[in-house]
Amino acid sequence: MIPILDLKQQYLSLQAPIEAALRDVMLNGHFILGPNVKAFEAEIGTFLGSPHAIGVASGTDALHLALRALDIGPGDEVITTPMTFVATTEAIGIVGASPVFVDIEPDTFNLNIEAVAKAITPRTKAIMPVHLYGQVADMDALMALATAHNLAVIEDCAQSMGATFRGRQSGTIGTIGCYSFFPSKNLGAYGDGGLVATADPELAARIRSLRAHGGRVKYHHEELGLNSRLDEMQAAILRIKLPHLAAWNEARRAVAKRYRDGFAHVPEVTLPAERDYGVPVYHQFTVRVADRDAVRAALDAAGVSTMVYYPVPLHMQKVHANLGHKAGDFPHTEKAVLAVLSLPMFPELSLSDQDTVIAAVTRAVRVAV
Ligand SMILES: Cc1ncc(COP(=O)(O)O)c(C=O)c1O
């Protein structure tokens, strides 16, 4: 079976330094907010070009803490996409604010900025774009809108670590960038982890306080915070992986190029659009096909793993039933979730496996249609 993702190959390539670093942490005995978290925050801040980078417990907490730091809460609205993982809107709901959904651009699956403009109300406090599958949303249009309406922009970069927009790293264009180190991400830990990046020193200080029980001085607490720190062991692992991230993302783009070339004459496979304003990092390579579930079953039988991100859009999820949405509210999203299919994508995917995927998909779409 060709897996959609194989983390073992990456681990084997870095096994010795990772195991040595973990041993060092245990011998050191400094497990929470120790030297590795401090060093990693500096190193990833340099990588991102962000003056402040704060390690937290997960990507979900990164979003939650960003909203808290911006004082977004009950009565406030945050505009976002229904085509994302639930963590995006979970964070909005947990602080007591309301997610306001708008539809996507069908070819990139990212927020449609004209739709965002129409959704702004006096209660809107922020826009939360999700750089889905590793491609940055149209941040020029989005930032112009946010500036005109005095709105914060929280970038959900869980899937876009290393992607750029006009040469700038995703997550450093808006007010706050939120990243995930979930193991399957482009820069993945061996457990949960996340990061908040911002250029604003006050927001950074507030997030540092909020991640450690709402206090800047130990045992002195100014407000209700969280226990949400990046773990020292995960930071040690991430420090070893970070220098490889650019090459891994380049390898993902090479896989994407081979897929594009391979499907160039297969009209049954609709390729994801690439915008010339940025460089994507292909967290996923997601195509559209007709009769998706049959194609998926045929690929499974042919030994090719695939995934559907995401089968149910967030406006149709029970958790958001209180928003009163119904089928048909976001037609581009609803159409996309029936057709999207993510193919095997990871830096170590061999050329022969890439060719097997291309041949199997080509056969499957021709049989299924
Ligand atoms: C778009 C998006 N946002 C947020 C998250 C949450 O990140 P985490 O799992 O680290 O909490 C994820 C992934 O898991 C995601 O894909």
Ligand as a Chemical Component Dictionary entry (heavy atoms), coordinates in Angstrom:
data_LIG
# 
_chem_comp.id                   LIG 
_chem_comp.type                 NON-POLYMER 
_chem_comp.pdbx_formal_charge   0 
_chem_comp.three_letter_code    LIG 
# 
loop_
_chem_comp_atom.comp_id 
_chem_comp_atom.atom_id 
_chem_comp_atom.alt_atom_id 
_chem_comp_atom.type_symbol 
_chem_comp_atom.charge 
_chem_comp_atom.model_Cartn_x 
_chem_comp_atom.model_Cartn_y 
_chem_comp_atom.model_Cartn_z 
_chem_comp_atom.pdbx_ordinal 
LIG C1 C1 C 0 -6.477 24.175 9.378  1  
LIG C2 C2 C 0 -6.139 23.678 10.747 2  
LIG N1 N1 N 0 -6.308 24.488 11.800 3  
LIG C3 C3 C 0 -5.993 24.106 13.045 4  
LIG C4 C4 C 0 -5.485 22.851 13.308 5  
LIG C5 C5 C 0 -5.233 22.470 14.714 6  
LIG O1 O1 O 0 -3.938 22.132 14.996 7  
LIG P1 P1 P 0 -3.592 21.126 16.217 8  
LIG O2 O2 O 0 -4.006 19.761 15.791 9  
LIG O3 O3 O 0 -2.131 21.280 16.404 10 
LIG O4 O4 O 0 -4.365 21.581 17.403 11 
LIG C6 C6 C 0 -5.285 21.966 12.219 12 
LIG C7 C7 C 0 -4.709 20.622 12.346 13 
LIG O5 O5 O 0 -4.742 19.795 13.080 14 
LIG C8 C8 C 0 -5.634 22.391 10.919 15 
LIG O6 O6 O 0 -5.458 21.577 9.861  16 
# 
loop_
_chem_comp_bond.comp_id 
_chem_comp_bond.atom_id_1 
_chem_comp_bond.atom_id_2 
_chem_comp_bond.value_order 
_chem_comp_bond.pdbx_ordinal 
LIG C1 C2 SING 1  
LIG C2 N1 SING 2  
LIG C2 C8 DOUB 3  
LIG N1 C3 DOUB 4  
LIG C3 C4 SING 5  
LIG C4 C5 SING 6  
LIG C4 C6 DOUB 7  
LIG C5 O1 SING 8  
LIG O1 P1 SING 9  
LIG P1 O2 DOUB 10 
LIG P1 O3 SING 11 
LIG P1 O4 SING 12 
LIG C6 C7 SING 13 
LIG C6 C8 SING 14 
LIG C7 O5 DOUB 15 
LIG C8 O6 SING 16 
# 
